[in-house]
Amino acid sequence: MRFSLAAVFCFLTLNCFSQTHSQKIRNAYEALQKDSQLEYGIASLSVLDAETGEVVFSDNGNLGLAPASTLKTVTSATAFYILGKNFVWETNLAYSGNITQDGTLNGDLIIRGGGDPTLGSWRFNETKPSVVFNNWLNAIRESGIKKINGRLLADDSLFGTQTLPAGWIWQDIGNYYGAGPNALTWQENQFDLLFKPGSKPGEPAELINTGFRASNLKIINEVLTGKPGSGDQVYAFSAPYTDLVYLRGSYAIDLKKVISASVPDPSFSLARQFQDTLAQLGIAVSGMPATARQLSMIKETFPVISRI
């Protein structure tokens, strides 16, 4: 689908003043339909005038098709239109209770999610986990906190508890491309899996590294070694908020590739990772990490923030 959009947009930029926009689109669309990649596929395209709503071009416009990654262009354009080019995502570090003279926080340290999709992402220098954690650690030190007599809480309440469409298939949900959004998206809500194939097809493929710091997940590896050239046929099976992940399928004997799976509860994983980091730096937290969703399940009111 990325190819199809590129083909259409490239055609539209041709300097053909003798043709109408509608005809240019039609020509590009017909060229796309003749491409070998669509030999056993089907395409659908509708173009509307942004100002009038008039249909400029449509072919199979009423045919329901899975939009795949082309939908990203629609959501990106919508976000740009609604939020504006200067919009900045905010993730706040706050606390409840009070800080004593000896640096003890009698209350909870709170990470309040604002829906930032880049939080902890490796794609940008300013969003990498080490950078984010260092910023938070500096803020904690500046506030005078040396010990937390309470919990580390992740406020993931902004988007509610349904993170995926109801009809999403199980084979997609557990994989990186099926990761749902979260008020506290962390590291793009995915983690890596590194396999070592067996000596021959049919033997178990060893999971040698998960690249995942949070220890709350139970990963059951049932992946087998695949035939040469069979590629990546590994699927992760999990569900939102579960702590159990099954790995099934095959990993080719000649494959050298990192597989990625989705994180079932990214906000809780973030809380665990940050609490582990605090402990390593000598900042003890007496309670166990938790999320707003988990507190809601046991009918516990989320604490009132004293300061951000």
QUIBEL-V334681 format. One record per residue. N is the residue number from 0. PHI is phi in radians with two decimals (NA if undefined). Layout:
N_PHI ; N_PHI
This chain:
0_NA ; 1_-1.09 ; 2_-1.13 ; 3_-1.09 ; 4_-1.12 ; 5_-1.06 ; 6_-1.12 ; 7_-1.13 ; 8_-1.17 ; 9_-1.14 ; 10_-1.17 ; 11_-1.17 ; 12_-1.53 ; 13_-1.13 ; 14_-1.50 ; 15_-2.01 ; 16_-1.23 ; 17_-1.34 ; 18_-1.83 ; 19_-1.35 ; 20_-1.00 ; 21_-1.05 ; 22_-1.20 ; 23_-1.06 ; 24_-1.12 ; 25_-1.04 ; 26_-1.07 ; 27_-1.13 ; 28_-1.15 ; 29_-1.15 ; 30_-1.14 ; 31_-1.09 ; 32_-1.12 ; 33_-1.48 ; 34_-1.16 ; 35_-1.10 ; 36_-1.19 ; 37_-1.82 ; 38_-1.01 ; 39_-2.03 ; 40_-2.13 ; 41_-2.48 ; 42_-2.13 ; 43_-2.49 ; 44_-2.55 ; 45_-2.30 ; 46_-2.18 ; 47_-2.05 ; 48_-1.24 ; 49_-1.10 ; 50_-1.56 ; 51_-1.81 ; 52_1.42 ; 53_-1.20 ; 54_-1.32 ; 55_-1.48 ; 56_-2.71 ; 57_-2.70 ; 58_-2.46 ; 59_0.99 ; 60_-1.11 ; 61_-1.76 ; 62_-1.54 ; 63_-1.39 ; 64_-2.30 ; 65_-1.23 ; 66_-1.29 ; 67_0.92 ; 68_-1.28 ; 69_-1.15 ; 70_-1.13 ; 71_-1.06 ; 72_-1.16 ; 73_-1.22 ; 74_-1.16 ; 75_-1.15 ; 76_-1.13 ; 77_-1.14 ; 78_-1.09 ; 79_-1.10 ; 80_-1.20 ; 81_-1.41 ; 82_-1.52 ; 83_1.56 ; 84_-1.26 ; 85_-1.75 ; 86_-1.14 ; 87_-2.22 ; 88_-1.24 ; 89_-2.18 ; 90_-2.15 ; 91_-1.82 ; 92_-1.81 ; 93_-2.45 ; 94_-2.64 ; 95_-1.91 ; 96_1.40 ; 97_-2.54 ; 98_-1.90 ; 99_-1.42 ; 100_-1.11 ; 101_-1.51 ; 102_1.57 ; 103_-1.58 ; 104_-1.53 ; 105_-1.58 ; 106_2.88 ; 107_-1.96 ; 108_-1.53 ; 109_-2.19 ; 110_-1.80 ; 111_-1.75 ; 112_-1.39 ; 113_-2.03 ; 114_1.55 ; 115_-1.07 ; 116_-1.31 ; 117_-1.78 ; 118_-1.05 ; 119_1.39 ; 120_-1.26 ; 121_-1.42 ; 122_-1.36 ; 123_-2.27 ; 124_-1.05 ; 125_-1.40 ; 126_-1.95 ; 127_-1.09 ; 128_-0.90 ; 129_-1.11 ; 130_-1.21 ; 131_-1.06 ; 132_-1.12 ; 133_-1.10 ; 134_-1.08 ; 135_-1.18 ; 136_-1.11 ; 137_-1.09 ; 138_-1.15 ; 139_-1.13 ; 140_-1.12 ; 141_-1.13 ; 142_-1.38 ; 143_1.56 ; 144_-1.33 ; 145_-2.10 ; 146_-2.70 ; 147_-2.09 ; 148_-1.61 ; 149_3.06 ; 150_-2.21 ; 151_-1.78 ; 152_-1.96 ; 153_-1.89 ; 154_-1.52 ; 155_-1.86 ; 156_-1.43 ; 157_-1.00 ; 158_-1.73 ; 159_1.37 ; 160_-1.80 ; 161_-1.58 ; 162_-1.79 ; 163_-2.38 ; 164_-1.08 ; 165_-1.12 ; 166_-1.66 ; 167_-1.20 ; 168_-1.37 ; 169_-1.11 ; 170_-1.15 ; 171_-1.62 ; 172_-0.97 ; 173_-1.39 ; 174_-1.74 ; 175_-0.99 ; 176_-1.33 ; 177_-1.85 ; 178_-1.16 ; 179_-1.48 ; 180_-1.28 ; 181_-2.66 ; 182_-1.05 ; 183_-2.15 ; 184_-1.00 ; 185_-2.39 ; 186_0.93 ; 187_1.04 ; 188_0.99 ; 189_-2.50 ; 190_-2.51 ; 191_-1.66 ; 192_-2.27 ; 193_-1.99 ; 194_-1.92 ; 195_-2.11 ; 196_-1.16 ; 197_-1.31 ; 198_-1.35 ; 199_-2.67 ; 200_-0.98 ; 201_1.71 ; 202_-1.37 ; 203_-1.06 ; 204_-1.66 ; 205_-1.36 ; 206_-1.53 ; 207_-1.77 ; 208_-2.81 ; 209_-1.82 ; 210_1.06 ; 211_-2.25 ; 212_-1.40 ; 213_-1.19 ; 214_-1.65 ; 215_-1.39 ; 216_-1.48 ; 217_-1.81 ; 218_-1.84 ; 219_-1.81 ; 220_-1.67 ; 221_-2.09 ; 222_-1.29 ; 223_-1.92 ; 224_-1.36 ; 225_-1.66 ; 226_-1.16 ; 227_-0.98 ; 228_1.46 ; 229_-1.38 ; 230_1.23 ; 231_-1.63 ; 232_-2.14 ; 233_-1.58 ; 234_-2.26 ; 235_-1.76 ; 236_-2.01 ; 237_-2.69 ; 238_-2.46 ; 239_-0.95 ; 240_1.27 ; 241_-1.38 ; 242_-2.00 ; 243_-2.12 ; 244_-2.25 ; 245_-1.75 ; 246_-1.90 ; 247_-2.36 ; 248_1.97 ; 249_-2.40 ; 250_-2.17 ; 251_-0.97 ; 252_-1.10 ; 253_-1.82 ; 254_-1.54 ; 255_-2.29 ; 256_-2.63 ; 257_-1.57 ; 258_-1.65 ; 259_-2.12 ; 260_-2.14 ; 261_-1.52 ; 262_-1.58 ; 263_-1.09 ; 264_-2.43 ; 265_-1.08 ; 266_-1.17 ; 267_-1.21 ; 268_-1.09 ; 269_-1.07 ; 270_-1.05 ; 271_-1.13 ; 272_-1.10 ; 273_-1.22 ; 274_-1.15 ; 275_-1.08 ; 276_-1.12 ; 277_-1.07 ; 278_-1.11 ; 279_-1.11 ; 280_-1.69 ; 281_1.50 ; 282_-1.77 ; 283_-1.37 ; 284_-2.10 ; 285_-1.26 ; 286_-1.65 ; 287_-1.50 ; 288_-1.15 ; 289_-2.75 ; 290_-2.03 ; 291_-1.07 ; 292_-1.09 ; 293_-1.14 ; 294_-1.16 ; 295_-1.12 ; 296_-1.09 ; 297_-1.78 ; 298_1.09 ; 299_-1.67 ; 300_-1.25 ; 301_-1.21 ; 302_-1.10 ; 303_-1.38 ; 304_-1.28 ; 305_-1.52 ; 306_-2.75 ; 307_-1.87
